[in-house]
Amino acid sequence: MTELKIGEPVQVPMTNPEETVESGSKLTIEPDPSMREYYQLQQEVLLIAIASAGVIFAVVCCFYPLEIALNYLLGAMVSVVYLRMLGKDVEKIGREKGKLSQNRLGVFALLIIVATQWEQLKILPIFLGFLTYKLALILYVIKTTFTPEPK
């Protein structure tokens, strides 16, 4: 059995990197390498989604009224929230046995219900904004397909 020393990194499989153990002082817990890779993937896809939303918002502002662009932006923001919720659910699969949460579907349904009931909102730009998370996933796949892996 190995002795643990306070302040030294400890390898714990499938643990959230932000977790710490309190016992007088903090013990640094290093995430499993596969989970570290997953957290990097999750962060990169979120950044691609946010950057895509920003670029598309700017383009929509150039060709359509600001009202339409803001509707797109609302859908894109909900898309980023949806993508983050999806990432958290996938992370739970690694730690717990069980099925994925259906709360994400509720976020989309709520968005569409609000869009249909509020006269200032347009359904099509909001829906297309919501699909920004799919664009982020496609762009990530294209990026990883055409860029060689570092050796």
Buried (B, 14 or more C-beta within 10 A) or exposed (E): EEEEEEEEEEEBEEBEEEEEEEEEEEBEBBBBEEBEEBBEBBEBBBEBBBEBBEEBBEEBBEEEEEEBBBBBBBBBBBBBBBBBBBBEBEBBEEEEEEEEEEEBEEBBEEBBEEBEEEEEBBEEBBBBBBEBBEBBBEBBEEEEEEEEEEE
